Amino acid sequence: MTLQKNILEESMIEKPPSGFNLIKVLGPGLVWSASAIGVSELVFATRSGALFGYLLLWAPIVSLVMKYAIFELVGRYTIATGQNVLIAFAQVEIDLKLFKLKTGWVITLFWIVFIASVSGIAGIALSVGSCIYGLVPAISMEMATVCSIVAVGIILYLGSYVTLEKISRVLVFVMILFLVYALIETSPNPAEMAGGLLPRAPFYTLRELIPLLGWTGAGAIGVVWYSLWIEGSKRGKGDNTIDTDEDKHRIKKWITINQIDLSINTLITALLTVLFLIAGAVILYPRGIVPKGEQLGLHISQIAGESFGKAGEIIFLVGIFGTLFSTLLANIDGLCRVASNSVWYRRKKDGDSKLHYYRLFVFVYVILTALFAVVFPAPVILLQISAIIDTVFLPLVIGLGIYICHTHLPDIYRPGKTLTITAIASALFFTFFIGLFFWAVIMKVNFSM
Protein backbone atom coordinates (compact mmCIF):
# COMPACT_ATOMS: atom_id res chain seq x y z
CA MET A 1 0.00 0.00 0.00
CA THR A 2 2.85 2.37 0.84
CA LEU A 3 4.62 1.53 -2.44
CA GLN A 4 1.44 2.25 -4.41
CA LYS A 5 1.05 5.54 -2.55
CA ASN A 6 4.62 6.55 -3.41
CA ILE A 7 4.07 5.75 -7.09
CA LEU A 8 0.95 7.90 -7.10
CA GLU A 9 2.81 10.78 -5.46
CA GLU A 10 5.69 10.56 -7.95
CA SER A 11 3.33 10.57 -10.91
CA MET A 12 1.37 13.49 -9.53
CA ILE A 13 1.19 16.66 -11.61
CA GLU A 14 2.96 19.63 -10.07
CA LYS A 15 0.70 21.38 -7.61
CA PRO A 16 -0.63 24.64 -9.07
CA PRO A 17 0.43 27.74 -7.12
CA SER A 18 -1.99 30.09 -5.40
CA GLY A 19 -1.93 33.63 -4.06
CA PHE A 20 1.21 35.67 -4.79
CA ASN A 21 2.95 32.56 -6.11
CA LEU A 22 0.75 32.81 -9.21
CA ILE A 23 3.05 35.56 -10.46
CA LYS A 24 5.85 33.02 -10.88
CA VAL A 25 3.92 30.96 -13.44
CA LEU A 26 2.53 33.73 -15.63
CA GLY A 27 5.01 32.70 -18.29
CA PRO A 28 3.64 31.65 -21.71
CA GLY A 29 1.20 34.57 -21.79
CA LEU A 30 4.00 37.01 -20.96
CA VAL A 31 6.18 35.48 -23.66
CA TRP A 32 3.30 35.70 -26.11
CA SER A 33 2.59 39.37 -25.34
CA ALA A 34 6.32 40.16 -25.41
CA SER A 35 6.67 38.61 -28.87
CA ALA A 36 3.58 40.49 -29.98
CA ILE A 37 5.13 43.81 -28.97
CA GLY A 38 6.82 44.49 -32.26
CA VAL A 39 5.52 44.55 -35.79
CA SER A 40 1.84 44.74 -34.89
CA GLU A 41 2.24 47.75 -32.60
CA LEU A 42 5.25 49.55 -34.01
CA VAL A 43 4.50 49.15 -37.70
CA PHE A 44 0.91 48.14 -38.48
CA ALA A 45 -0.82 50.05 -35.66
CA THR A 46 1.30 53.19 -36.10
CA ARG A 47 0.83 53.13 -39.88
CA SER A 48 -2.93 52.67 -39.49
CA GLY A 49 -3.12 55.73 -37.26
CA ALA A 50 -0.81 57.73 -39.55
CA LEU A 51 -2.89 56.88 -42.63
CA PHE A 52 -6.47 56.91 -41.33
CA GLY A 53 -6.48 58.65 -37.96
CA TYR A 54 -8.76 56.83 -35.51
CA LEU A 55 -10.73 54.99 -38.20
CA LEU A 56 -9.27 51.53 -37.39
CA LEU A 57 -8.96 51.93 -33.62
CA TRP A 58 -11.55 49.19 -33.14
CA ALA A 59 -9.54 46.59 -35.09
CA PRO A 60 -6.83 45.46 -32.61
CA ILE A 61 -9.34 45.38 -29.75
CA VAL A 62 -11.85 43.20 -31.60
CA SER A 63 -9.07 41.02 -33.03
CA LEU A 64 -7.65 40.23 -29.59
CA VAL A 65 -11.10 39.48 -28.15
CA MET A 66 -11.66 37.05 -31.03
CA LYS A 67 -8.22 35.45 -30.71
CA TYR A 68 -8.57 34.84 -27.00
CA ALA A 69 -10.74 31.82 -27.79
CA ILE A 70 -8.22 29.99 -29.99
CA PHE A 71 -5.29 30.68 -27.65
CA GLU A 72 -7.37 29.43 -24.73
CA LEU A 73 -8.28 26.28 -26.68
CA VAL A 74 -4.70 25.37 -27.62
CA GLY A 75 -3.55 26.17 -24.10
CA ARG A 76 -6.29 23.97 -22.67
CA TYR A 77 -5.39 21.12 -25.02
CA THR A 78 -1.67 21.26 -24.27
CA ILE A 79 -2.19 21.38 -20.50
CA ALA A 80 -4.70 18.51 -20.52
CA THR A 81 -2.66 16.21 -22.80
CA GLY A 82 0.97 17.31 -22.39
CA GLN A 83 1.12 17.44 -26.20
CA ASN A 84 1.58 20.50 -28.44
CA VAL A 85 -1.18 21.12 -30.96
CA LEU A 86 1.05 20.68 -34.00
CA ILE A 87 1.15 16.95 -33.31
CA ALA A 88 -2.62 16.91 -32.71
CA PHE A 89 -3.32 18.84 -35.92
CA ALA A 90 -1.10 16.44 -37.87
CA GLN A 91 -3.24 13.51 -36.74
CA VAL A 92 -6.48 15.01 -38.10
CA GLU A 93 -7.83 13.14 -41.11
CA ILE A 94 -10.58 14.36 -43.45
CA ASP A 95 -12.61 11.75 -45.34
CA LEU A 96 -15.38 13.20 -47.50
CA LYS A 97 -17.13 11.77 -50.55
CA LEU A 98 -15.32 14.10 -52.94
CA PHE A 99 -11.84 13.88 -51.48
CA LYS A 100 -9.75 12.47 -48.65
CA LEU A 101 -6.90 14.05 -46.73
CA LYS A 102 -4.71 11.62 -44.84
CA THR A 103 -3.01 12.43 -41.56
CA GLY A 104 -0.18 14.92 -41.96
CA TRP A 105 -1.88 17.21 -44.48
CA VAL A 106 -1.78 20.04 -41.93
CA ILE A 107 2.00 19.77 -41.81
CA THR A 108 2.10 20.41 -45.56
CA LEU A 109 0.03 23.57 -45.11
CA PHE A 110 2.31 24.75 -42.33
CA TRP A 111 5.24 24.36 -44.69
CA ILE A 112 3.50 26.83 -47.01
CA VAL A 113 3.23 29.30 -44.13
CA PHE A 114 6.83 28.59 -43.16
CA ILE A 115 8.10 29.35 -46.68
CA ALA A 116 5.88 32.41 -47.03
CA SER A 117 7.06 33.67 -43.65
CA VAL A 118 10.51 34.31 -45.12
CA SER A 119 9.11 37.53 -46.59
CA GLY A 120 7.73 38.59 -43.21
CA ILE A 121 10.95 37.86 -41.37
CA ALA A 122 12.88 39.72 -44.07
CA GLY A 123 10.47 42.62 -43.49
CA ILE A 124 11.15 42.58 -39.74
CA ALA A 125 14.90 42.38 -40.40
CA LEU A 126 14.68 45.35 -42.78
CA SER A 127 12.75 47.25 -40.09
CA VAL A 128 15.64 46.55 -37.71
CA GLY A 129 18.03 47.69 -40.45
CA SER A 130 16.06 50.93 -40.88
CA CYS A 131 16.58 51.66 -37.16
CA ILE A 132 20.33 51.10 -37.44
CA TYR A 133 20.38 53.29 -40.55
CA GLY A 134 18.52 55.98 -38.62
CA LEU A 135 21.08 55.83 -35.82
CA VAL A 136 24.16 55.43 -38.08
CA PRO A 137 23.39 56.81 -41.59
CA ALA A 138 26.84 55.73 -42.82
CA ILE A 139 25.58 52.12 -42.77
CA SER A 140 23.00 51.31 -45.45
CA MET A 141 19.71 49.70 -44.43
CA GLU A 142 20.56 46.58 -46.46
CA MET A 143 23.98 46.11 -44.84
CA ALA A 144 22.55 46.71 -41.36
CA THR A 145 19.79 44.19 -42.12
CA VAL A 146 22.21 41.44 -43.14
CA CYS A 147 24.35 42.05 -40.04
CA SER A 148 21.23 41.83 -37.84
CA ILE A 149 20.14 38.53 -39.40
CA VAL A 150 23.60 37.01 -39.00
CA ALA A 151 23.70 38.15 -35.36
CA VAL A 152 20.33 36.48 -34.73
CA GLY A 153 21.58 33.27 -36.35
CA ILE A 154 24.65 33.17 -34.11
CA ILE A 155 22.62 33.87 -30.97
CA LEU A 156 20.06 31.15 -31.76
CA TYR A 157 22.72 28.62 -32.69
CA LEU A 158 24.44 29.17 -29.36
CA GLY A 159 21.04 28.74 -27.73
CA SER A 160 20.89 31.45 -25.05
CA TYR A 161 19.60 34.99 -25.26
CA VAL A 162 18.24 35.61 -21.76
CA THR A 163 20.32 38.77 -21.31
CA LEU A 164 19.09 40.22 -24.60
CA GLU A 165 15.49 39.52 -23.60
CA LYS A 166 16.01 41.44 -20.35
CA ILE A 167 17.58 44.39 -22.18
CA SER A 168 14.74 44.36 -24.68
CA ARG A 169 12.12 44.50 -21.92
CA VAL A 170 13.87 47.52 -20.39
CA LEU A 171 13.90 49.26 -23.78
CA VAL A 172 10.21 48.48 -24.28
CA PHE A 173 9.43 49.93 -20.86
CA VAL A 174 11.37 53.14 -21.62
CA MET A 175 9.66 53.45 -24.99
CA ILE A 176 6.22 53.04 -23.42
CA LEU A 177 6.99 55.80 -20.91
CA PHE A 178 7.93 58.13 -23.79
CA LEU A 179 4.80 57.10 -25.67
CA VAL A 180 2.44 57.71 -22.77
CA TYR A 181 4.02 61.09 -21.99
CA ALA A 182 3.80 62.14 -25.66
CA LEU A 183 0.11 61.22 -25.75
CA ILE A 184 -0.58 63.14 -22.53
CA GLU A 185 1.17 66.17 -24.03
CA THR A 186 -0.78 66.01 -27.30
CA SER A 187 -4.15 65.41 -25.58
CA PRO A 188 -6.05 63.13 -28.01
CA ASN A 189 -9.68 64.06 -28.62
CA PRO A 190 -11.90 61.64 -26.62
CA ALA A 191 -14.88 62.08 -28.95
CA GLU A 192 -12.81 61.24 -32.03
CA MET A 193 -11.29 58.20 -30.28
CA ALA A 194 -14.78 57.00 -29.34
CA GLY A 195 -15.78 57.28 -32.99
CA GLY A 196 -12.87 55.01 -33.91
CA LEU A 197 -14.28 52.24 -31.73
CA LEU A 198 -17.20 51.81 -34.16
CA PRO A 199 -16.20 48.97 -36.55
CA ARG A 200 -15.79 50.33 -40.08
CA ALA A 201 -13.74 48.89 -42.94
CA PRO A 202 -13.77 50.91 -46.17
CA PHE A 203 -12.21 48.95 -49.05
CA TYR A 204 -9.26 51.32 -49.33
CA THR A 205 -8.16 50.47 -45.75
CA LEU A 206 -8.04 46.69 -46.20
CA ARG A 207 -4.36 46.39 -47.10
CA GLU A 208 -3.56 47.89 -43.70
CA LEU A 209 -6.51 46.37 -41.84
CA ILE A 210 -5.90 42.68 -42.65
CA PRO A 211 -2.28 42.67 -41.33
CA LEU A 212 -3.42 44.63 -38.27
CA LEU A 213 -6.19 42.11 -37.55
CA GLY A 214 -4.06 39.09 -38.38
CA TRP A 215 -0.89 39.90 -36.48
CA THR A 216 -2.24 41.72 -33.44
CA GLY A 217 -1.41 39.28 -30.67
CA ALA A 218 0.20 36.86 -33.19
CA GLY A 219 -1.24 35.04 -36.19
CA ALA A 220 -1.90 31.45 -37.23
CA ILE A 221 1.66 30.26 -36.74
CA GLY A 222 1.69 32.07 -33.38
CA VAL A 223 -1.04 29.71 -32.16
CA VAL A 224 1.38 26.80 -32.53
CA TRP A 225 4.18 28.80 -30.87
CA TYR A 226 1.94 29.45 -27.91
CA SER A 227 1.26 25.73 -27.54
CA LEU A 228 4.99 24.97 -27.73
CA TRP A 229 5.67 27.58 -25.03
CA ILE A 230 3.09 26.01 -22.73
CA GLU A 231 4.48 22.55 -23.42
CA GLY A 232 7.92 23.84 -22.45
CA SER A 233 6.57 25.39 -19.25
CA LYS A 234 5.71 21.87 -17.97
CA ARG A 235 2.39 22.99 -16.58
CA GLY A 236 -0.36 20.39 -16.72
CA LYS A 237 -0.05 16.77 -17.80
CA GLY A 238 3.36 15.09 -17.96
CA ASP A 239 4.76 11.74 -19.03
CA ASN A 240 4.19 10.10 -15.64
CA THR A 241 0.61 11.26 -15.14
CA ILE A 242 -1.77 8.39 -14.42
CA ASP A 243 -5.00 10.38 -14.19
CA THR A 244 -5.89 10.08 -10.53
CA ASP A 245 -8.66 12.30 -9.21
CA GLU A 246 -6.02 14.62 -7.81
CA ASP A 247 -4.28 14.75 -11.20
CA LYS A 248 -7.53 15.77 -12.86
CA HIS A 249 -8.17 18.43 -10.25
CA ARG A 250 -4.70 19.91 -10.76
CA ILE A 251 -5.03 19.90 -14.55
CA LYS A 252 -8.29 21.84 -14.27
CA LYS A 253 -6.58 24.27 -11.90
CA TRP A 254 -3.71 24.75 -14.39
CA ILE A 255 -6.27 25.47 -17.13
CA THR A 256 -7.78 28.18 -14.93
CA ILE A 257 -4.34 29.66 -14.22
CA ASN A 258 -3.62 29.70 -17.94
CA GLN A 259 -6.86 31.61 -18.52
CA ILE A 260 -5.73 34.24 -16.01
CA ASP A 261 -2.31 34.39 -17.68
CA LEU A 262 -3.85 34.79 -21.11
CA SER A 263 -6.43 37.38 -20.01
CA ILE A 264 -3.86 39.65 -18.36
CA ASN A 265 -1.53 39.58 -21.32
CA THR A 266 -4.34 40.03 -23.84
CA LEU A 267 -5.15 43.28 -22.04
CA ILE A 268 -1.47 44.33 -22.09
CA THR A 269 -1.18 43.66 -25.82
CA ALA A 270 -4.46 45.48 -26.55
CA LEU A 271 -3.39 48.53 -24.55
CA LEU A 272 0.00 48.80 -26.26
CA THR A 273 -1.44 48.36 -29.75
CA VAL A 274 -4.10 51.00 -29.13
CA LEU A 275 -1.51 53.44 -27.73
CA PHE A 276 0.67 53.18 -30.84
CA LEU A 277 -2.33 53.57 -33.15
CA ILE A 278 -3.44 56.67 -31.23
CA ALA A 279 0.10 58.06 -31.38
CA GLY A 280 0.10 57.58 -35.14
CA ALA A 281 -3.28 59.31 -35.39
CA VAL A 282 -2.42 62.25 -33.10
CA ILE A 283 1.22 62.92 -33.97
CA LEU A 284 1.97 61.54 -37.45
CA TYR A 285 -1.40 61.82 -39.23
CA PRO A 286 -1.63 65.64 -39.02
CA ARG A 287 1.94 65.92 -40.38
CA GLY A 288 1.35 63.51 -43.26
CA ILE A 289 4.14 61.16 -42.08
CA VAL A 290 3.60 57.47 -42.91
CA PRO A 291 6.36 55.06 -41.70
CA LYS A 292 7.88 53.13 -44.64
CA GLY A 293 11.12 52.24 -46.42
CA GLU A 294 14.52 53.03 -44.97
CA GLN A 295 12.91 55.89 -43.00
CA LEU A 296 10.57 53.49 -41.19
CA GLY A 297 12.38 53.65 -37.84
CA LEU A 298 12.98 57.41 -38.05
CA HIS A 299 9.34 58.09 -38.90
CA ILE A 300 8.07 56.09 -35.92
CA SER A 301 10.60 57.73 -33.59
CA GLN A 302 9.04 61.12 -34.35
CA ILE A 303 6.33 60.11 -31.92
CA ALA A 304 8.80 60.94 -29.15
CA GLY A 305 10.29 63.91 -31.01
CA GLU A 306 6.99 65.74 -30.61
CA SER A 307 7.59 66.15 -26.86
CA PHE A 308 11.28 65.37 -26.32
CA GLY A 309 13.03 66.76 -29.39
CA LYS A 310 15.96 65.10 -31.17
CA ALA A 311 17.30 63.41 -28.03
CA GLY A 312 13.89 61.85 -27.44
CA GLU A 313 13.78 60.60 -31.03
CA ILE A 314 17.17 58.89 -30.65
CA ILE A 315 16.22 57.20 -27.37
CA PHE A 316 12.89 56.11 -28.85
CA LEU A 317 14.68 54.82 -31.96
CA VAL A 318 16.98 52.72 -29.78
CA GLY A 319 13.86 51.34 -28.09
CA ILE A 320 12.30 50.53 -31.47
CA PHE A 321 15.52 48.79 -32.52
CA GLY A 322 15.63 46.69 -29.33
CA THR A 323 11.97 45.73 -29.62
CA LEU A 324 12.14 44.78 -33.30
CA PHE A 325 15.44 42.91 -32.87
CA SER A 326 13.85 40.93 -30.04
CA THR A 327 10.85 40.27 -32.29
CA LEU A 328 13.15 39.09 -35.09
CA LEU A 329 14.90 36.78 -32.65
CA ALA A 330 11.64 35.37 -31.24
CA ASN A 331 10.05 34.88 -34.66
CA ILE A 332 12.97 33.02 -36.24
CA ASP A 333 13.29 30.95 -33.06
CA GLY A 334 9.57 30.09 -33.07
CA LEU A 335 9.37 29.31 -36.78
CA CYS A 336 12.41 27.03 -36.62
CA ARG A 337 10.98 25.23 -33.59
CA VAL A 338 7.70 24.62 -35.44
CA ALA A 339 9.62 23.41 -38.52
CA SER A 340 11.92 21.11 -36.50
CA ASN A 341 8.91 19.62 -34.68
CA SER A 342 7.22 19.01 -38.05
CA VAL A 343 10.23 17.15 -39.48
CA TRP A 344 10.79 15.21 -36.27
CA TYR A 345 7.13 14.13 -36.24
CA ARG A 346 7.26 13.02 -39.89
CA ARG A 347 10.50 11.03 -39.60
CA LYS A 348 10.10 9.51 -36.13
CA LYS A 349 13.48 7.80 -36.30
CA ASP A 350 15.32 6.54 -33.25
CA GLY A 351 18.07 8.88 -32.19
CA ASP A 352 16.64 11.83 -34.11
CA SER A 353 17.25 15.08 -32.28
CA LYS A 354 14.93 18.07 -32.48
CA LEU A 355 17.92 20.28 -31.67
CA HIS A 356 19.75 18.99 -34.76
CA TYR A 357 16.82 19.90 -37.01
CA TYR A 358 16.34 23.19 -35.19
CA ARG A 359 19.93 24.32 -35.83
CA LEU A 360 19.71 23.21 -39.45
CA PHE A 361 16.57 25.31 -39.96
CA VAL A 362 18.15 28.31 -38.23
CA PHE A 363 21.05 28.14 -40.69
CA VAL A 364 18.79 27.78 -43.75
CA TYR A 365 16.37 30.44 -42.55
CA VAL A 366 19.11 32.99 -41.89
CA ILE A 367 20.51 32.51 -45.41
CA LEU A 368 17.11 32.74 -47.13
CA THR A 369 16.01 35.76 -45.08
CA ALA A 370 19.22 37.67 -45.81
CA LEU A 371 18.93 36.98 -49.55
CA PHE A 372 15.27 37.97 -49.60
CA ALA A 373 15.97 41.23 -47.75
CA VAL A 374 18.78 42.22 -50.12
CA VAL A 375 16.84 41.39 -53.29
CA PHE A 376 13.61 43.09 -52.17
CA PRO A 377 14.39 45.85 -49.63
CA ALA A 378 10.81 47.02 -48.95
CA PRO A 379 10.01 46.29 -45.28
CA VAL A 380 6.35 47.32 -45.16
CA ILE A 381 5.31 45.44 -48.31
CA LEU A 382 7.11 42.27 -47.20
CA LEU A 383 5.46 42.45 -43.78
CA GLN A 384 2.03 42.96 -45.33
CA ILE A 385 2.41 40.00 -47.70
CA SER A 386 3.44 37.65 -44.90
CA ALA A 387 0.76 38.91 -42.51
CA ILE A 388 -2.01 38.49 -45.10
CA ILE A 389 -0.92 34.91 -45.91
CA ASP A 390 -0.73 34.09 -42.20
CA THR A 391 -4.20 35.57 -41.63
CA VAL A 392 -5.67 33.40 -44.40
CA PHE A 393 -4.78 30.33 -42.32
CA LEU A 394 -6.29 31.65 -39.07
CA PRO A 395 -9.85 30.28 -39.63
CA LEU A 396 -8.39 26.83 -40.39
CA VAL A 397 -6.28 26.83 -37.22
CA ILE A 398 -9.29 27.96 -35.16
CA GLY A 399 -11.42 25.20 -36.68
CA LEU A 400 -8.76 22.59 -35.92
CA GLY A 401 -8.47 23.90 -32.36
CA ILE A 402 -12.21 23.48 -31.82
CA TYR A 403 -12.11 19.99 -33.36
CA ILE A 404 -9.25 18.55 -31.31
CA CYS A 405 -10.61 19.95 -28.05
CA HIS A 406 -14.04 18.39 -28.62
CA THR A 407 -12.85 15.04 -29.99
CA HIS A 408 -9.55 14.36 -28.22
CA LEU A 409 -10.13 15.72 -24.71
CA PRO A 410 -12.02 13.95 -21.92
CA ASP A 411 -15.36 15.56 -21.03
CA ILE A 412 -14.01 17.20 -17.87
CA TYR A 413 -11.47 19.25 -19.88
CA ARG A 414 -13.58 20.15 -22.90
CA PRO A 415 -14.41 23.84 -23.48
CA GLY A 416 -17.88 25.07 -22.58
CA LYS A 417 -20.52 26.38 -24.96
CA THR A 418 -19.55 30.04 -24.52
CA LEU A 419 -15.90 29.45 -25.44
CA THR A 420 -16.84 27.18 -28.35
CA ILE A 421 -19.35 29.67 -29.76
CA THR A 422 -16.79 32.48 -29.38
CA ALA A 423 -14.21 30.39 -31.28
CA ILE A 424 -16.69 29.70 -34.09
CA ALA A 425 -17.54 33.42 -34.25
CA SER A 426 -13.82 34.16 -34.39
CA ALA A 427 -13.32 31.83 -37.38
CA LEU A 428 -16.26 33.48 -39.18
CA PHE A 429 -14.94 36.95 -38.31
CA PHE A 430 -11.54 36.40 -39.91
CA THR A 431 -13.07 34.52 -42.85
CA PHE A 432 -15.32 37.51 -43.57
CA PHE A 433 -12.47 40.03 -43.63
CA ILE A 434 -10.21 37.77 -45.67
CA GLY A 435 -13.05 37.37 -48.19
CA LEU A 436 -13.62 41.13 -48.17
CA PHE A 437 -9.94 41.74 -48.92
CA PHE A 438 -9.80 39.34 -51.85
CA TRP A 439 -13.03 40.79 -53.21
CA ALA A 440 -11.42 44.23 -53.07
CA VAL A 441 -8.39 42.85 -54.94
CA ILE A 442 -10.66 41.37 -57.63
CA MET A 443 -12.48 44.70 -57.90
CA LYS A 444 -9.07 46.42 -58.31
CA VAL A 445 -9.59 48.75 -55.37
CA ASN A 446 -6.95 51.45 -55.08
CA PHE A 447 -5.44 50.67 -51.68
CA SER A 448 -3.63 53.29 -49.62
CA MET A 449 0.17 53.45 -49.98
TORLOLO-538335 format. One record per residue (C-alpha): x, y, z. Coordinates in steps of 0.02 Angstrom, whole numbers, plus 50000, padded with zeros to 5 digits. Layout:
XYZ/...
***
This chain:
500005000050000/501435011850042/502315007749878/500725011249780/500525027749872/502315032849830/502045028749645/500485039549645/501415053949727/502845052849603/501665052849454/500685067549523/500595083349420/501485098249496/500355106949620/499685123249546/500225138749644/499015150549730/499045168249797/500605178349761/501475162849695/500385164049540/501535177849477/502935165149456/501965154849328/501275168649219/502515163549085/501825158348914/500605172948910/502005185148952/503095177448817/501655178548695/501295196848733/503165200848729/503335193148557/501795202448501/502575219148551/503415222448387/502765222848211/500925223748255/501125238848370/502635247848299/502255245848115/500465240748076/499595250248217/500655265948195/500425265648006/498535263348025/498445278648137/499595288748022/498555284447869/496765284647933/496765293348102/495625284248225/494635274948090/495365257648131/495525259748319/494235245948343/495235233048245/496595227348369/495335226948513/494075216048420/495475205148349/496175201148520/494455197448592/494175185248449/495895177348464/495715174248650/494635159148611/495895149948500/497365153448617/496325147248763/495865131448666/497655126848619/498235130948795/496865119848867/497305105648749/499175106348787/498905106948975/497655092548974/498675081148860/500495086548880/500565087248690/500795102548578/499415105648452/500525103448300/500575084748335/498695084548365/498345094248204/499455082248107/498385067548163/496765075048095/496085065747944/494715071847827/493705058847733/492315066047625/491445058947472/492345070547353/494085069447426/495135062347567/496555070347664/497655058147758/498505062247922/499915074647902/499065086047776/499115100247903/501005098947909/501055102147722/500025117947745/501155123747884/502625121847766/501755134147649/501615146547793/503415142947842/504055146747666/502945162047648/503535168447818/505265171547744/504555187647670/503875192947839/505485189347932/506445198647796/505245213147825/505575212948013/507455211947980/507345226847861/506385236347995/507825232848115/509025238547977/508035254647956/508295258348142/510175255548128/510195266547972/509265279948069/510545279248209/512085277248096/511705284147920/513425278747859/512795260647862/511505256647728/509855248547778/510285232947677/511995230647758/511285233547932/509905221047894/511115207247843/512175210347998/510625209148108/510075192748030/511805185048050/511855190848232/510175182448263/510795166348183/512335165848295/511315169448452/510035155848412/511365143148365/512225145948532/510525143748614/510445157248747/509805174948737/509125178048912/510165193948935/509555201148770/507755197648820/508015207248983/508795222048891/507375221848766/506065222548904/506935237648981/506955246348811/505115242448786/504715249648957/505685265748919/504835267348750/503115265248829/503505279048954/503965290648811/502405285548716/501225288648862/502015305548901/501905310748717/500055306148713/499715315748873/500595330948799/499615330048635/497935327148721/496985315748599/495165320348569/494055308248669/492565310448552/493605306248398/494355291048486/492615285048533/492115286448350/493565275148304/492865261248413/491405259148292/491905244948173/492105251747996/493135244447853/493125254547691/493905244747548/495375256647534/495925252447713/495985233547690/497825231947645/498225239547815/496745231847908/497055213447868/498865213347934/498295223248087/496915210648122/497975195448081/499565199548176/498885208648328/499305196448467/500105184348340/499385175248190/499055157248139/500835151348163/500855160348331/499485148648392/500695134048373/502095144048456/500975147248605/500635128748623/502505124948613/502845137948749/501555130148863/502245112748829/503965119248877/503295127049038/502865109349102/501195115049171/499825101949164/499975083949110/501685075449102/502385058749048/502095050549218/500315056349243/499115041949279/497505051949291/497055050449474/495675061549539/496995073149610/497865073849440/496235078849357/495925092149488/497655099549462/497495099549272/495865109249286/496715121449405/498145123849281/496865127349143/496115140949254/497835148349289/498195148549103/496575158049074/497135171249200/498845171949116/498075173948944/496785186948999/498075198249082/499235197948934/497835200148808/497425216448898/499265221648896/499415218348709/497775227448672/498315242748772/500005244048687/499285241848512/497955255048543/499245267248614/500335265948458/498845267948342/498285283348438/500055290348431/500055287948243/498365296648231/498795311248345/500615314648301/500985307748128/499305309148038/499195328248049/500975329647981/500685317647837/502075305847896/501805287447855/503185275347915/503945265747768/505565261247679/507265265247752/506465279547850/505295267447941/506195268248108/506495287048098/504675290548055/504035280448204/505305288648320/504525305648282/503165300648404/504405304748543/505155319648450/503505328748469/503805330848657/505645326948684/506525333848530/507985325548441/508655317148599/506955309348628/506895303048449/508585294548467/508115286048631/506455280548558/507345274148402/508495263648511/506935256748595/506155252648426/507765243948374/507825233548533/505995228648519/506075223948335/507725214648356/506935204648498/505435201348385/506585195548245/507455183948367/505825176848438/505035174448267/506495165148188/506645154848347/504785150448347/504695146648161/506205135148169/505495126148321/503855123148228/504815117048074/505965105648175/504465098148266/503615095048098/505115085748026/505395076148187/503565070648188/503635065148006/505255055248020/505055047548194/506745039048185/507665032748338/509045044448390/508325059148294/508625075448386/507465090448376/508965101448417/509885095048262/508415099548149/508175116048241/509965121648209/509855116148028/508295126548002/509075141548089/510525140747966/509395138947812/508185152247873/509565164947906/510265162647729/508555163747644/508005178847746/509615188347710/509475184947523/507645189947520/507985206247613/509395211147494/508425206947335/506805215447391/507195229347519/505415235147552/505015231447736/503175236647742/502665227247584/503565211447640/502735212347811/501015214847733/501215200047615/501725188347755/500385194647874/499005192547745/499545174547705/499645170547890/497905177847919/497165167047780/497615151647884/496855158248046/495075151448019/495805134247980/496865134248139/495355139848242/494295126048166/495625113048204/495765119548382/493895117448409/493945100048332/495375092748435/494695099748597/492985092048569/493585075248501/495235071848589/494945078648764/493995069748904/492325077848949/493005086049107/494265096249006/493215100748855/492795119248826/491065125448871/489745131948752/490235150248774/492055147248728/491585135948583/490335148448512/491615162448531/492905152048436/491665148548296/491235167148288/493095170848280/493345159248131/491875167448041/492535184848085/494235182048005/493465172647857/492345187547822/493765200247819/494895188947716/493485186847590/493195205647592/495035208747554/495105196747407/493485203947340/494295221247347/495815214347253/494675206947119/493765223547105/495465232147085/495215243847232/496535257347246/497285253447416/498185266447519/500085267247501/
***
